[in-house]
Amino acid sequence: MNINIHPHLHRILTDLGQIKDGQVVIDDPIKFLETVSQEMVQLESEHSRLRVILDTTPSTISWINEDMTYEGVNIALAQGCGLEIEDFPGKTIGFYTKNKYFYNFCELLFQSPNETLFQELETVMQEEQKRFWVHGTKYDDGKKAVLIGIDITELKNMEDHISFTEKLSALGEMVAGIVHEINNPLMVIDAKSNRILKAIANGDTDKVEEAAQKIQDTGKKIASIVRGVKSFVRHGNQDPMVEFDLYEIIKDAYSIVEGKLKKVNVTVEVDDALAGTIISCNVTHIFQVFVNLMTNAADAMEDLPHKWIKIGGKIVDEKLYIHVTDAGTGIPKDVASHIFESFFTTKKLGKGTGLGLSLVKRIMEDHGGDVTIDGEAENTTFIVTFPQAA
């Protein structure tokens, strides 16, 4: 009779010539049982070897079903959660943590038309903040999947530490320019204050009003610089998403690098048409995006005779595209393909760690946007994309 049998048993029967015209015909039962027994021993050996490999692998590995439950896990995942391997089968994905990042990732994997999906995820395991690079691959006609998670917590902590150290180093480099930018307005305030006193004594109200307005504008300039310094050194990871004017963020970012850029003769032009462009963002992080892009552009133009940066933008299909263009003539393709990778840099030794643009990339992706290079532009152009703007 015609029957459906397990593929592995079907192979054994075929090798022994026991399937004829779709029917199982066992001519020698003893030989058949001996062969099956040998195959079972070999399978058990292979299973044991595979289990050893899986359990000695430092990465977390799990097998999941499309009903969003675990089929099994390796020791690394169980120990990382402070549980036993036996605690997982049948449980909902990510049951060991309060957030749903892994659950959402798996849901996206099963819904995706692609067989594989990868993503960087954060979670809390045994009250410890962890970061994983997770790779998921579907099998069994998309009904199941295997997830491999690589713990990149230490790498990310090292990135954050180096990034903050680099910030302090850059701030030290900018201090002279910042002091100069604050000192000039203070001198203006002092001069205008004296002028107000004289104008009051002479009863000249027009000059009083004019000088007062100048003091107010100058005060705003100092406030912008101070705000920029605070944003520059701030971590900002716990800051909430708020509605904010992107134009003001860019101007504040420029205020912190203005002294450095003037020192190396870089002019900056920000399109006033951006004023009033409201985005939902982590203000501190978006501030850091534009500080990094402007300082990166200045460093790249070090040997050019004429140095300038222009920042403008446009909204297309509700998406906001900000172009940060400098006087450079573009980025070579072999460099462009790696430029957003952590620790990749083309700067001279001691000039940078290669984290600036990778940080920009990560921040924009966290905002649902992106940063790319315009390979068609005449000058070096980075395109910063926000999902929507008003």
Secondary structure as UniProt FT lines:
FT   HELIX           7..15
FT   TURN            16..17
FT   STRAND          19..20
FT   TURN            21..22
FT   STRAND          23..24
FT   HELIX           29..56
FT   STRAND          60..65
FT   TURN            66..67
FT   STRAND          69..73
FT   HELIX           75..80
FT   TURN            81..82
FT   HELIX           85..87
FT   TURN            89..90
FT   TURN            93..96
FT   HELIX           101..111
FT   STRAND          116..125
FT   TURN            126..127
FT   STRAND          128..139
FT   TURN            140..143
FT   STRAND          144..151
FT   HELIX           153..202
FT   HELIX           205..233
FT   TURN            237..238
FT   STRAND          242..245
FT   HELIX           246..263
FT   TURN            264..265
FT   STRAND          266..270
FT   HELIX           272..274
FT   TURN            275..276
FT   STRAND          278..281
FT   HELIX           283..300
FT   TURN            301..303
FT   STRAND          307..316
FT   TURN            317..318
FT   STRAND          319..326
FT   HELIX           333..336
FT   TURN            337..340
FT   TURN            342..343
FT   TURN            349..350
FT   HELIX           356..366
FT   TURN            367..368
FT   STRAND          370..373
FT   TURN            375..376
FT   STRAND          381..386
//
